[in-house]
Each structure stands twice: as C-alpha cells, then as structure tokens.
Amino acid sequence: MNKDENYLVKTSYSPDDVTLLLKDVTGLVQPQPTEERERLIQSGRHYCEMLPIEYVPTPKYMQVYEEALKTYAKPTALAVGRLSDRIIKEKGEGVVLVSLARAGIPIGILIKRYIKLKYGIDTPHYSISIIRGRGIDRNALDYIIERHGARSILFVDGWIGKGAILCELKKELASYPEVSSDIAVVADPANVTELCGTHDDILIPSSCLNSTVSGLVSRTFLRSDIIGADDFHGAVYYGELKDSDLSYEFIDAIESQFELDCGEVEPARDGKGIDEVRAIAEHFGIGDINLVKPGIGEATRVLLRRVPWKVLIDEKYKDSDDLAHLIRLANEKNVPIEYYPLTHYKTCGIIKSLADT
C-alpha cells in the first residue's frame, strides 16, 4: 500500500475480509444532531460535509433487530448466493469486488465468503466512497486499477432504492471507459440491475443499524479542509461503541444460512421504481425527489439519521414481520405511518421539508 496504514480508517472488520480505502478522520469532525444536519442540508450544505451523531437503539429496538436477523438471515443468505453465482457467471473468476461504503461493505464480505465457499476463489475486496452529487473517490479507484486493472472491477452495494447512486456511478465512470458501471446488489426492487439476488423489497438486517453493524465505521465524509486533493474520502472509527459491535454477529448469522444451490432470481415487476417514486412525490406535493426514500433499507435510514415526515406502508404489509423494526422506530420517534398502495416497494420514508415548518 503506497499510503501508511495509519492513514486508513480503523475498523472492526478483519483485513482478510475487506480493505477500506478511507482516510481516518476520527477526532477531526464534530458530529451534529439530526435536526441541525437536516436544517443545513436543506439550506444547501452537502450531507457529506457533516457526520451525524450515531443513533443508539433502545433495548426494545434491539430486540426487534435480533428477531429480524433470526427471521431474515435465510432469505438474505439465499439472495447473496444467487447474486454470487451470477457474478461468477457474468464477470468470471478474476473479479475484484469494490463495495460502496458503507452499506455495501457487509454485503461485499458476504459475497467474498460465498464465492470462497462454493468456488474456492479468494476474491479481492475493497471498499471506497461514492457520494451523490460529489462523485466517486477517484484516488481510491485509481489505487485499485493500478493493482488489479480496470476490467476486473465490480461495484457492490446493499440494495437499490430508486437508483440515485447508480446514476452517479454511470456519470463518474464515463471517464473510465474500461471500468464497468454494473452494480451488484442483494435487493433491487427499483428494477434497474440484473446483477441482484432478488427484485423483492426484502429486509436486509444490516439496514436496521448504523456503524455497529458496519465495522464501527461512519458514513463517508468529504470536505476540503480535511480531505486533501490526494487523499481518499474520509470516515470516522467509533471505537467507543466496540462493546456494542454486532458486525460479525450479522456476517456469521447470514453465512450460517448459506446454501450451495440457491435457485434463480425471480422475474422483475413491470416498470421502474423511479416512476413510482415520482408518482409519490406528485401525490404528496413534494418538489424535491431526494426527500422520497423508497424501500425498506432507505426508509430505515430516514428514521435512523434524517428528520422524517411520515412513513408509507403498503396495506398488504400492515401486519408483516418484515416491517416490525420500522414500525418500532417510527413509534419511538413519533413519526406517523400512512398506509398507501405501493407496487415495487413495501414501504417508503419521506423526509420532512423544513421549509414547511
């Protein structure tokens, strides 16, 4: 590595599982309360220039998370297996996994472990930052290309909500013609990629928590007074949360459910998720589509680190265990739940427009 190891952010993940190409900015960034961050974001400040105070779940919420992990370890494991099979079939044995920090990291680890189990291949796995509106970390991408070549790279994320990051990726890679803009995800309810384990809006239990299921690493950070022109994008290590770290509990729970024959991915629904998102925005009079966050993973994030206006749940899933964690979070934060017909998604989080308050 051409950068001192002390430069890279610490993590509770083993280097055998992933190399995080992220600058350690621990102690250099003062986390801000959710309401203050939301006010600044909606007044024009970019979210990547700030970090949230990590939400510490209540014991009741952790009970719901544990139940979700127990219930959905198998569906997640099967989706990881189907995705891994498709990766080897379409990308070959020389593939290099590049997960998008932070949600993509545990998924990249699981894919790496499944490929090792089934195919006996020790796939390299890196994680780098991509930020909506600011682009991909080109220093990190160049670092990987220098070591493995451009054609071997495959980007990995947890799920696709409406496809904003995929659009960002395609735009950024226009200047990297040999790097594929394909993205591999466990769940793609938006119906935008063939490299997925399912098109269903499934609960990936890691979406229920923040750093304590992501190697104790923050979301990625980019601000010119701290991140230099030659630096990787930054992240913080939450060492103070090490006693609450569940990162490997999650990995081990999913891995224990791996099967070597996971079947085929079910056909996608007609249409694209983004069209449904636009219809939701129009129905509720929302001018900024970025305030609409569809899917279980995105709705969970809204409740964990944004200021929610309401949560939409499809009537079919009113009493579903899939959404128990979401309902618990909404109740804890006094966020109203509205039952609303959805096609591609089971739920949708809507961020409060502070201009209206």
N, C-alpha and C positions, 0 to 999 in steps of 0.2 A: 504494500500500500504506500503510495507516494506521499500520503499525509500521516503525520504522527497519530498513533492510535488514540492518544489522549484528546485529539481534536474531535473524535467522533462521540456522539451522544452515548452514554451508558444505557444499558437495557438489561432486563432480567432474562431476555432470550439468550440461548446459547449461540455462539458463533458457528456451531455446526448446523444450525437451523436457518440463520439469516445474517447478512451483513448490512447494517443500517448505514447508508451513506448520508448521514445527517450531522451537521455541526452541533456540538454541545453548547447550548446557550443557557444552561442551568445557572440560576442566580443573576442572569443579565436582564431578565424580563419579569416585570411585576404583573402577576395575573390580576385580571379585573373581574368584578362582579358581572353576572349575566346581564342585568339591566343596563349597566353602564356600557358594556360592549355593544349591546343591541342598539343603544342610542347612537353610539359613534358609527357603527356600521351603516345605519340607515341615514346618517347625515353625510356619508361619503367616505368614511375611513374604511380601508380594506381589512377584512377579517383576519388576514394572515399577519397583520402588523401587531396583533394582540393575542393574548392567550387567556382562556377562561380559568376561573377557579374551578378545579375539578369537583364535580358533584359527588358527594359521599352518600351512597344509597342507604336508606334506612334498613334495619333488620327485616322488616316486613317485605321490603322490595327485594332484598337478597334472597329471601325465601322463595319469592316468585321466580327470580333468576335461576335458582337451583332447580326448581320444578321445570322451568323451560329447558334448561340444559339436559335434564333427565329425559324429557319428552321428545326433544327435537335433535338429540345427538344423532339418532339413526337417520332421519331424513337429510340432515346436513352431511353426514358421512357418505350417504349414497350419492348425493349431488356432487360432492368432492370427487368421488370415484368416477362418475360419469364424465365430469369435466376433465379429469386427469387422463382418462382413456382418449378423449377427443384431442387433447393437447399432443399426446404422443403420436396419434394417428395423423394429425394435420401439420404438426411442427417438427416431428422427428425427435430422435434420442439426444440430439445436441442442443436442445432448447435451454435457454437461460431465463429463469423466472425473475421478473422485476416487479415486485409488488409496490403498489401505490400506498405510501404511508398516509394514515395509519391503519385504516380498516382493512387494507389488503394484506397486511403483514401476517396475521394468523392464518389467513386463507393460503397464502404462499407457502407457509410452513407445512400446512396440511397436504397441499398438492405435492410438495417435495417429498414428504414422508410416504404418501400413497404411491408415487412413482418408484420410490426406492423399494417399497414392499412388493409391488406387482411386477415391476420391470427390472429391478436390480440396478437402476441407474441413479447415481448420486448427482442430482441436478443442482447446479449453482443457483443461489437465491440471494438477490439483493433487494433492498427497499430504498426507494427515492421519493422525493416530494413532487407533486404537481398541484398547482393552486389555480382554482378558477379565476380567470381574469389576469393572472400573473404568469401562467405557463409552467412548463416543466423545468426541473433543475438540470440545466444543460451541462453543468460541471460534473454532476453525478452520472448523467447519461454518457458523456464523453469518456468518463472513467471506465464504465462497463464496456463500451465499444472498443476502447484501447486494449482491453484484456480478452474479450471474447468475440469481437466482431459485431457488426450491426445486424446481420441477418438472423442471428440466433436468439435475439431478444423477444420475449413475450411479456406484455404487461398483465398484471393480475390485480384485481380488486375484489371486494367482498360481494357487492351487489350493484345493480344499476337502478337508480330511482327514475329519473327522466332522461338521463344521458348527457348531462352538462359536462362531466369530466371527460367523457368520450369525445365530445365535440372539441374540448380544449386540447386533448391529446392529438386528434387528427390535425388541428390547426398547427400545433407546435412541430409535428413531425413532417410537415411539408418541406422543411429544410434538412430532413434526414431521410432521403428517398429510399435508403436500404433498410430502414427500421420499419417494421410493420406496425400499423396503428390498431391492429387487432387487440382486443382486451378480453381476458378470460375472467369470468365471474361465476360464483356459485349460483346466484339467482338473478335472472333478467326478466322481471315482469314487464319492463318497458318494451321488450321485443326489439332490441337493437343489435344483438350479437348472437352468432351461432355458437360461440365458444362459452357455453354456460352449462351448468349442471341441471338447471331447471328453469322454466319460464314462469313457474308459480311464485307468488309473493310469499316465500317461506320465511319463517323466523330463523335467522342465523343467531344463535345465542350470544355470540360475541358483540352483536349490535346493542345488547342491553346495557353494556357498561362502557366506561371510558378507558383510562390508562391501565386500570387494574386487570384488564383482560387483553392489553396490548403492550406487554413488556415494560410497563411503567413509563411509557414514553408519551409525551404530549402530542397534540396535532402539530403539524409543521408550521414554521414561522419564517417570515421574510420581511426584514426591514433594513434599510441601507445603512443605518448607524451601527448595526450589529453584524449583519451578513455582508461581507465584502464581495467584490466582483469575482474573486477566485474561490470563494467559499461554497460549500454545499448549503442548501437551505437548512434551517436550524430546527432544533427540538429540545425540549426540557426533559430531564430524568427526574421522576418523582420518587426519590429514594425514601422519603418519609412515609410512603404508602406500602413499603415492602411487606409489612405484616398482613396486608390485605390483598396481596398479589395473587390473582387467580389465573394468570396467563397460561400456565402449563396444566392447570386443572382443566381448562377448556380444551386445550390441544389433546390431552390424554383422553378426555371423555369422548371426543369425536373419533380419534384414532382407534379407540377400543371397539368402535362400531364399524370399522372398515370391512367391506366385502370385496372379493376379487371379481365378482360378476354383479354389476350394478344396474344392468339393463340400459335402455336407451332414453334419451331426453324426450319428454312428451312434446307434441306439436305446440307451437306458439299460438296464442289467441290472434284473431284478426286485428289489424290496426296497430298503431304505435301508442305507447304510453303517453308520449308528449302531447298528443292530440287530446287525450283525456285530461291532462293537466291544464291545458289551455281552456278547456270547457269548464273546469272547476274554477279557474281564475275569473272567467267571464261571469259565471253564475254568482260568485260572491263579490264581484266588483273589485277584484284585486288587479292593480295595474302592473305590478312587478311580479313576473312569474317566478322569480327566485324566492318569493315568500311561500310558494306552494311546494311542499316536500312529500312526494308520494312514496308509498311502500312502507313496510314495517321498519326497515333499517333507518330510513330517513325520518320517519315520524318519531322514532325513538330518539334520534339525535336532536330533533326540535325540542323535545321535552327535557333532554339532559342538558343542553347548552345554549338554547335560544330562549326568546320570550314568546311562548305560544299564544295564539288567539283562540284556536279550537282544534280539535282532532275529529276528523271524519272517519267513520267506520261503516263498512258495508253491512247492511242489515243481516246478510247471511252469516256474518261472523259475530253477531251480537253477543253470543254466549260462548264463543270459541276460546279454547285454551291458548290458541296462537297469540291472542292479544291481551292475555292476563297481565303481563308486565306493563303493557302500555296503559291499560286502564288504571292499574295501581299508580303509575307515575302521574297520570292526569289527575287522579283524585288527590294525590298528595300535594300537587301544585295548584289545585282548584282550577283546572283547565276544563272548559265544557266539552262534552262529547256529543257529536251530532251524527245520527245515522243517515247515511246518504248513499245512493246507488253508485257503486264503483264496478268497473269491468276488469281492468288489468291488476288492480291493487285491492288489498283487504282493508287498508287504512291510508290516511293521508294527514300529515301535520301541516297546519297553516300558521305561519309566524305573524305575530301582531305587527301591524303597521303603526309605528309610534307617531307618525304624522297625524293619525286619527285620535290620539289620546291627549 
